[in-house]
Amino acid sequence: MESRGNNSLPGPADSNAKAESAIAPHLLAGEALLWCARPHDRDAVRSRTTLIVVIAAAAIVMRMIPGESALATTAQANAIFLAILVIALIGEAMTFHTRLASTFYGVTNQRVIIVWGLREHDFAGVPLGLIAAGKTILRRRGDNLELRDPSPESFFDTSYIPFTNPSAPPRWAGQARTYRLIGVTEAGRIYGLIMDTAAQRT
């Protein structure tokens, strides 16, 4: 499904320029870049922030239960657990944002491309011919686009492994069949662009 190795989206010029500069070195001879961008993770960060606030508030409430009763003792223990959970969630949210900040997406006349990495960029390219042939399934889930192998076992892949890049599951997880474009502005239009370009590959 993968090979490792024109901007038409409205948005900040510097963001798209960075995406283009990250993707350009991976283009093949005769390959034209039709669209490129970086993820917009506002919704994901907002949901994580809400969860952290709710759990932190619950921990504070439990710490405020007075007395030496069994209920108070249990509440104190639960408050400590929730405090640890809040710290872990903050760390996960920071990792999520950092990894997406170093991720770039592109669509060419031949492939869907994902480039990611904090220091050294890694790369995955999904040929549009596989989408046209039904060997790769493209799905839209809100502002996210998912490229998935149609084999039954791929549907048991987790959608996201904490502390990893949500766009490209790590190789050790055995989920290299699935890639995701997260927080795509005008996801419906980009979905159409991919499908229309893939149809031209048949």
NORGI-V653460 format. One line per field, one symbol per residue. ss: DSSP state (H for helix, E for strand, - for the rest). psi: psi as a letter, one per 20 degrees, with the letter a starting at -180 (. if undefined). burial: b if it has 24 or more other C-alpha atoms within 12 Angstrom, else e. Layout:
BEGIN
ss=???
psi=???
burial=???
END
This chain:
BEGIN
ss=-EEE--------HHHHHHHHHHHH--------EEEEEE---HHHHHHHHHHHHHHHHHHHHHH------HHHHHHHHHHHHHHHHHHHHHHHHHHHHHHHH--EEEEE--EEEEEE-----EEEEEEHHHHH---EEEEEE--EEEEEE--HHHHH-----------E--HHH----EEEE-----HHHHHHHHHHHHH---
psi=hqpa.jojpqrphhghgggghhhgijqrpjppohqqrqqokggghghggggggghgghggghhiorrjrhghggggghggghgghggghgggggggggghhkqqqqpaihrpppprpgfpprqppophhhghijipppqpncjqppoqpiqhhhiipqhpoqjrpihnqqhiikkiipqpoplpplhghhghgggghhhii.
burial=bbeeeebebeeeeebbbbbbebbbebbeeeebbbbbbbbbbeebbeebeeebeebbebbeebbeeeeeeeeeeebbebbeebbeebeebbebbeebbbbbbbbbbbbbbbbbbbbbeeeeebbbbbbbbbbeeeebbbbbeebbbbbbbeeeeeeeeebeeeebbbbbbbeeeebbbbbbbbbbbbbeebbebbbebbeeee
END
